Each structure stands twice: as C-alpha cells, then as structure tokens.
C-alpha cells in the first residue's frame, strides 16, 4: 500500500504569473535565439500573441486578471497550482487557450 503522492509546484518565483505560463509556449515559438536578441518585429508579434494566450489560459483556470502580473511566489497555494497547470497545458497543446472551451 502506498501513501498519498504530492506533486511539487515548480514555478519560477521571481517571474510573474503570466511569464511562468509563457515559459510553456517558448518551445513552440519560431523566433530563435538571433531573433530574440535582435527583437525583430516577428518576434515581438509572437511574444505579444504568447502573452495574450497565457492571460487567456490563466483566466480560463480561474486566476483573476489582477494577479497576472504578480510574482508567482506571492500567489496563494491554490492559485500557484492553477498557474502551474496552465503552463503545462500551454506546453503540451499548441492551441491551449482556445476560446471554444471558455466557461460560461
């Protein structure tokens, strides 16, 4: 018989909540190292889109807008779990923030 298992929440404490979710999308971004350093218009557009998707996903899981720009370490435990889950969802699915799934 095994006892309960607990998953560690692995958020970057010194990054904002929205930045933590955006980390999950970076593997799918096409700008590359050079484009990110130079900050080409395409990279800026892609980052703006990633920011909007991250905020959309946070709202979907129930994290209010006023918490999106807070440091992750300042969130209550339940909100940290939601943010962590949001990051994982954005990492796994290209359209993590589909508006067709929105709650009523």
URFENPE-V867382 format. One line per field, one symbol per residue. phi: phi as a letter, one per 20 degrees, with the letter a starting at -180 (. if undefined). Layout:
phi->???
This chain:
phi->.dffdcefedeefedfffffffgfeffefdfmffffffmfgfffffffffffffffffffeoefgfegdefgfeffgffffffffffffffecfdfdgffegfe
